[in-house]
Amino acid sequence: MPNQPSTSSIPRCLTFVILHSSFVILSGCNLAPKYFSPQPALPTEFKTEGPWRTAKPSDDTARGDWWTFFNDTRLSQLMREAETASPTLEIARQRVVEARAQARADKAGLFPFVTMRNSAQRDRSTGTMAFQFAGGRTRSTLLNTLDFQYEVDFWGRIRNLGKAGSARADAEDADLHNARLGLLSELAMNYYALRVQDAQIALLKRTVSVRQRTVDLARKRFNQGDIAQIDVAQAETDLAETQAEAIGLERQRAELEHAIALLIGKMPSDFTLPAGPLAGAPPSLPRSVPSTLLERRPDIASAEREMAALNAEIGVARAAYFPTITIGLRGGTQTSFYQLVDNHSSHIWGLGPAAVEWPLLRGGRVKANHEVSKARYEQGAATYRQAVLAAMRDAEDALSALDVLRRQSAAQDVTVNSATRALELSHKRYESGLVAYYEVLDAQRTQLRAERESTRLQGELFLATVLLVKALGGGW
């Protein structure tokens, strides 16, 4: 007689067939629309010609540390401190960690859930029941099983949840880079604003020294009867005004110093930035073109990844139109121990529950959720387009500002030279008795205003360069 398969092997064969079929089905449908990364039409050149220079091969390697092009050791030190100690960046880093963990949790449904169950039960029956031992008996039951449950992702619901989670994690990573770029750009702008205050204060202090000598000379000449008392009063007034301006700038400098302390994660009372010069001119950057904005702007990258996540969520919403299929298996042992009888154990197994859940009537909820997902995707697409437009505007604004400021600064240099020459001539005319002292004072005021404006424009050039770097995504 031919060998027949044992009845105990049938459940194992059936289990294998079900599991194998499930994993084959797993690679089935995907109801999310096919996603294409957006490619917006951009001009080949910026409208305003920038302060570009010929790029070198080493430029790409330094793209992350863009501030090194300013050749300021103190600024570079502050940047490193901000990267390691800023609470703002730590918040952004932890959001990335959270998003990555959430993405893994979303993908967990692709794998079977296995649960171990252990239970114990003890009961006693009375001796009055039929077929019982005298005095009754006590029974203890131990149950140990492994429960297997698996949702067959035939419609791609879980896979699309995982894709959405991964895309959002990528968006959070881009947001981290955007936070870093924003923080370091703000730090650089505060730093150069403070250096402008240093230069202005130094200029005013030099002016105070000059005007103090002028007051001393005016008093001496008044005592000799060479000038009127009003000339002395005018000189003293200009001296006091200059001293007051210098003191006022010290308050603004202190506020900028406190802002820098916050950006690098320090208490204002524990941070001091010694005065320093605003020397040289801002660097010229390697040439850039509009298309690079899509590669380097982290806010654009974040918007694109959010679009991908919203596209995947359309697939999640569409899957709700179709049935959810789950299968279950159970296997283990059951042991019973009687007080008067030897203990014995048996193997147990079970198939199920195998369930199909199909939403037939939900009051229009499934359709509404589908429409919500599509509307959110369209919002994400509009947000992406807006991010691209804003990036182009930021870049053009920074380039335009640099162009205007460079021309304005060159013109202001001529003004400073002319005002300095006029002051020298007014002194000679006054010493020759050709003009009254107020003409000298007026020339001094004009020359001081010209120098202060020149310093301000120099600082604006540094700030505009930082804004250009930020507009280009921290690179070029």
C-alpha positions in Angstrom: 0.0 0.0 0.0 1.5 3.4 -1.0 2.6 5.7 1.8 0.0 8.3 2.7 0.9 11.7 4.1 0.4 11.9 7.8 -2.4 14.2 9.0 0.1 16.1 11.1 2.1 17.2 8.0 -1.0 18.7 6.3 -1.2 21.8 8.6 2.5 22.4 8.0 2.1 22.2 4.3 -1.0 24.5 4.4 0.9 27.0 6.5 3.8 27.1 4.1 1.5 27.6 1.1 -0.3 30.4 2.8 2.9 32.2 3.9 4.5 31.8 0.5 1.4 33.1 -1.3 1.2 36.0 1.1 4.7 37.2 0.4 4.2 36.8 -3.4 1.0 38.9 -3.1 3.0 41.5 -1.1 4.7 42.7 -4.3 1.3 43.4 -5.9 -0.6 46.6 -6.5 0.5 50.2 -5.6 -2.4 52.6 -5.8 -0.2 55.8 -5.3 0.2 57.9 -8.5 3.6 57.6 -10.1 5.7 60.3 -8.6 8.0 62.5 -10.7 10.3 65.0 -9.0 9.3 68.5 -10.2 11.5 70.2 -12.7 10.5 73.9 -12.8 11.6 76.1 -15.7 14.4 78.4 -14.5 16.3 81.0 -16.4 19.9 80.2 -17.4 21.3 83.3 -15.7 20.4 85.6 -12.9 19.0 89.0 -13.9 21.7 90.9 -12.0 25.3 90.1 -12.6 26.9 88.9 -9.4 30.3 89.4 -7.8 31.4 86.1 -9.2 34.9 84.7 -9.7 36.2 81.7 -11.6 35.4 78.6 -9.6 38.3 76.3 -8.5 38.1 72.5 -8.0 38.5 73.0 -4.2 35.4 75.2 -4.0 33.0 72.2 -3.9 34.8 70.7 -0.9 34.4 73.9 1.1 30.8 74.4 0.3 29.6 73.4 3.8 31.9 75.9 5.6 31.1 78.9 3.4 32.2 81.3 6.1 35.8 80.4 5.5 35.8 82.6 2.4 35.6 85.6 4.8 39.0 84.7 6.3 38.0 85.7 9.8 39.3 83.4 12.4 37.0 84.7 15.2 34.0 84.2 13.0 35.0 80.6 12.2 35.4 79.9 15.9 31.9 81.3 16.6 30.5 79.1 13.8 32.0 76.0 15.3 30.6 76.8 18.7 27.1 77.4 17.3 27.1 74.1 15.5 27.9 72.2 18.6 26.0 74.1 21.3 23.0 75.7 19.7 19.7 74.5 21.2 18.0 75.4 17.9 20.1 72.9 16.0 19.7 70.3 18.7 15.9 70.6 18.3 16.2 70.1 14.6 18.5 67.1 15.0 16.1 65.4 17.4 13.2 66.0 14.9 15.2 64.1 12.3 15.7 61.3 14.8 12.0 61.3 15.6 11.1 61.2 11.9 13.4 58.3 11.1 12.0 56.3 14.0 8.5 57.1 12.9 9.3 55.9 9.4 10.6 52.6 10.7 7.4 52.2 12.8 5.3 52.8 9.6 7.2 50.1 7.8 6.9 47.6 10.6 3.5 46.5 9.2 5.3 44.9 6.3 6.5 42.1 8.6 4.5 39.5 10.6 3.6 40.3 14.1 4.6 37.4 16.5 3.3 37.4 20.0 4.2 35.0 22.8 1.4 34.2 25.1 1.8 32.3 28.4 -1.1 31.6 30.8 -1.7 29.5 33.8 -5.0 28.3 35.3 -5.8 26.3 38.5 -9.2 25.0 39.4 -10.8 22.3 41.7 -13.9 20.3 41.3 -16.0 18.8 44.1 -16.3 15.1 44.7 -20.0 15.0 44.2 -19.7 15.0 40.4 -19.9 11.8 38.6 -16.7 9.9 37.9 -14.6 12.0 40.4 -12.2 10.8 42.9 -13.2 11.1 46.5 -12.7 14.5 47.9 -12.5 16.0 44.3 -9.4 16.9 42.4 -7.3 19.9 41.5 -6.2 20.7 37.9 -3.5 23.1 36.8 -3.3 24.1 33.1 -0.3 25.8 31.5 -0.7 27.3 28.0 2.3 28.5 25.9 1.7 29.7 22.4 3.2 31.8 19.6 0.6 33.9 17.8 1.4 34.9 14.2 -0.6 37.8 12.6 0.1 39.3 9.2 -1.6 41.9 7.0 -1.2 41.1 3.3 -0.3 44.5 1.8 -1.9 43.7 -1.5 -2.9 47.3 -2.2 0.3 48.9 -1.1 -1.2 50.7 1.9 1.6 49.8 4.3 4.3 50.3 1.7 3.0 53.8 0.9 2.9 54.6 4.6 6.5 53.7 4.7 7.3 55.8 1.7 5.6 58.7 3.2 7.4 58.3 6.5 10.8 58.0 4.7 10.1 61.1 2.6 9.1 63.1 5.7 12.3 62.0 7.4 14.2 63.3 4.4 12.2 66.5 4.7 13.1 66.9 8.3 16.8 66.3 7.4 16.5 69.1 4.9 14.9 71.2 7.5 17.9 70.5 9.8 20.2 71.9 7.1 17.9 74.8 6.6 18.0 75.5 10.3 21.8 75.3 10.3 22.0 77.6 7.3 19.6 80.1 8.9 21.4 80.0 12.3 24.9 80.4 10.9 23.7 83.2 8.5 22.1 85.0 11.3 25.3 84.6 13.4 27.4 86.0 10.6 25.1 89.0 10.1 25.1 89.8 13.8 28.9 89.4 13.9 29.4 91.9 11.0 26.8 94.2 12.4 28.8 94.2 15.7 32.0 94.9 13.8 30.3 97.8 12.1 29.5 99.1 15.6 33.1 98.6 16.6 34.3 100.6 13.6 31.8 103.4 14.2 32.7 103.6 17.9 36.4 103.6 17.0 35.7 106.4 14.5 33.8 108.4 17.0 36.4 108.0 19.7 39.1 109.3 17.3 36.8 112.2 16.5 36.3 112.8 20.2 40.1 113.0 20.7 40.4 115.5 17.8 37.5 117.6 19.0 38.9 117.6 22.5 42.1 119.1 21.2 40.0 121.6 19.2 38.1 122.6 22.4 41.4 123.0 24.2 42.8 125.2 21.4 39.6 127.2 21.2 39.7 128.0 25.0 43.3 129.0 24.7 42.6 131.3 21.8 39.6 132.8 23.6 41.7 133.5 26.7 44.2 135.3 24.3 41.3 137.3 22.9 41.7 135.8 19.4 38.1 134.3 19.1 34.7 135.0 20.5 33.2 132.9 23.3 30.5 131.5 20.9 33.3 129.7 19.0 34.3 127.9 22.2 30.6 127.0 22.9 30.2 125.5 19.4 33.3 123.4 19.8 32.2 122.2 23.2 28.7 121.3 21.8 30.2 119.3 19.0 32.4 117.4 21.4 29.5 116.5 23.7 27.4 115.4 20.8 30.1 113.1 19.5 30.6 111.6 23.0 26.9 111.0 23.3 26.8 109.2 20.0 29.7 107.0 20.9 27.9 106.0 24.2 24.7 105.2 22.3 26.5 102.9 19.9 27.9 101.0 22.9 24.4 100.0 23.9 23.6 98.7 20.4 26.9 96.8 20.4 26.0 95.2 23.8 22.7 94.0 22.3 24.4 92.4 19.3 26.9 90.7 21.6 24.0 89.3 23.6 22.3 88.0 20.4 25.5 86.2 19.4 25.7 84.6 22.8 22.2 83.2 22.3 23.1 81.9 18.9 26.1 79.9 20.2 24.2 78.6 23.2 25.8 80.7 25.9 24.6 83.0 28.7 25.1 86.7 27.8 26.9 87.1 31.1 29.4 84.4 30.2 30.2 85.7 26.7 32.4 88.7 25.7 33.5 89.5 22.2 36.4 91.9 22.2 36.3 94.8 19.8 37.8 94.2 16.4 38.2 95.9 13.0 36.0 95.6 10.0 38.8 95.2 7.6 39.0 94.5 3.9 36.1 93.7 1.5 33.7 90.8 1.3 34.9 87.9 -0.8 33.7 87.2 -4.4 32.0 83.9 -4.7 32.4 81.2 -7.4 30.0 81.7 -10.2 26.5 80.3 -9.7 23.4 79.8 -11.9 19.7 79.6 -11.0 19.5 75.8 -11.6 21.8 75.2 -8.7 19.2 76.5 -6.3 17.2 73.3 -6.7 20.3 71.3 -5.6 21.4 73.5 -2.7 18.5 75.2 -1.1 17.4 73.0 1.8 13.9 74.6 1.9 13.3 73.6 -1.7 14.5 70.1 -0.9 12.2 69.9 2.1 9.2 71.1 0.0 10.0 68.4 -2.7 10.2 65.6 -0.1 6.9 66.7 1.4 5.4 66.5 -2.0 6.7 62.9 -2.3 5.2 62.1 1.1 1.8 63.5 0.2 1.8 61.6 -3.1 2.4 58.3 -1.2 -0.5 59.2 1.1 -2.8 59.4 -1.9 -2.1 55.7 -2.3 -2.9 55.1 1.4 -6.2 56.8 1.0 -7.0 54.9 -2.2 -6.3 51.6 -0.5 -9.2 52.2 1.9 -11.6 51.5 -1.0 -10.4 47.9 -1.0 -10.5 45.0 1.5 -7.9 44.5 4.2 -6.7 40.9 4.3 -5.1 39.5 7.5 -4.1 36.0 8.3 -3.3 34.4 11.6 -1.6 31.3 13.0 -1.2 29.9 16.4 1.0 27.1 17.7 2.3 25.9 21.1 1.8 23.5 24.0 -0.8 22.9 26.6 0.1 21.1 29.8 -2.4 19.8 32.4 -1.4 18.5 35.8 -3.8 16.7 38.1 -3.1 16.3 41.8 -3.9 12.5 41.6 -2.9 11.8 38.0 0.4 12.2 36.2 0.8 15.4 34.2 0.7 15.3 30.4 1.1 17.9 27.7 -0.1 18.2 24.1 0.8 20.3 21.1 -1.8 22.7 19.8 -2.0 24.7 16.5 -4.6 26.8 14.8 -5.1 28.6 11.5 -6.8 31.9 11.8 -8.3 34.2 12.3 -8.1 34.9 8.5 -10.1 38.0 8.0 -11.2 40.1 5.0 -12.5 43.6 6.0 -14.1 45.6 3.3 -15.6 49.1 4.0 -18.9 49.1 2.2 -20.8 51.9 3.9 -18.8 54.7 5.7 -21.0 57.7 5.0 -18.7 58.9 2.3 -15.7 59.0 4.7 -13.4 56.9 2.4 -14.1 59.2 -0.6 -13.7 62.3 1.5 -10.3 61.1 2.8 -9.2 60.4 -0.7 -10.1 63.9 -1.8 -8.4 65.3 1.3 -5.1 63.5 0.3 -5.3 64.8 -3.3 -6.0 68.4 -2.1 -3.0 68.2 0.3 -0.8 67.0 -2.5 -1.9 70.0 -4.6 -1.1 72.3 -1.6 2.3 70.7 -1.4 2.9 71.2 -5.1 2.0 74.9 -4.7 4.2 75.2 -1.7 7.1 73.8 -3.7 6.5 76.3 -6.5 6.3 79.1 -4.0 9.6 77.9 -2.5 11.3 78.0 -5.9 10.0 81.5 -6.6 11.0 82.8 -3.2 14.5 81.3 -3.7 14.9 83.1 -7.0 13.7 86.4 -5.4 16.2 86.0 -2.5 19.0 85.4 -4.9 18.1 88.3 -7.1 17.6 90.6 -4.1 21.0 89.7 -2.8 22.7 90.2 -6.2 21.0 93.5 -6.8 21.9 94.7 -3.3 25.5 93.8 -3.8 25.6 95.6 -7.2 24.1 98.8 -5.8 26.1 98.7 -2.6 29.4 98.3 -4.5 28.7 101.3 -6.7 27.4 103.3 -3.7 30.4 102.5 -1.7 32.8 103.6 -4.5 30.9 106.9 -4.7 31.0 107.3 -1.0 34.8 106.9 -1.0 35.0 109.9 -3.3 32.7 111.8 -0.8 35.0 110.9 2.1 38.1 112.1 0.2 36.3 115.4 -0.8 35.0 116.0 2.7 38.5 115.4 4.2 40.0 117.8 1.7 37.3 120.4 2.5 38.0 120.1 6.2 41.7 120.7 5.7 41.0 123.8 3.6 38.5 125.1 6.2 41.1 124.8 8.9 43.6 126.8 6.8 41.0 129.5 6.0 40.1 129.8 9.7 43.7 130.0 10.8 44.1 132.8 8.2 41.1 134.6 9.6 39.2 134.3 6.4 36.1 132.5 7.9 34.4 132.1 11.2 34.8 128.9 13.3 31.4 127.6 12.5 32.6 126.9 9.0 35.3 124.6 10.5 32.7 122.9 12.6 30.4 122.4 9.7 33.3 120.8 7.7 34.0 118.5 10.6 30.4 117.3 10.8 30.3 116.7 7.0 33.6 114.7 7.1 32.4 112.6 10.1 29.1 111.9 8.4 30.9 110.8 5.2 33.2 108.5 7.1 30.4 107.0 9.1 28.4 106.4 6.0 31.4 104.8 4.3 31.7 102.4 7.3 28.0 101.6 7.2 28.2 100.8 3.5 31.2 98.6 4.1 29.2 96.7 6.7 26.2 96.4 4.4 28.4 94.8 1.8 29.4 92.1 4.2 25.7 91.6 5.2 24.6 91.4 1.6 27.3 88.8 0.8 26.1 86.7 3.7 22.5 87.0 2.4 23.7 85.9 -1.0 25.3 82.8 0.4 22.1 82.1 2.3 20.0 82.6 -0.8 22.2 80.2 -2.7 21.6 77.5 -0.1 24.9 77.9 1.8 27.0 77.2 -1.4 27.5 78.2 -4.9 
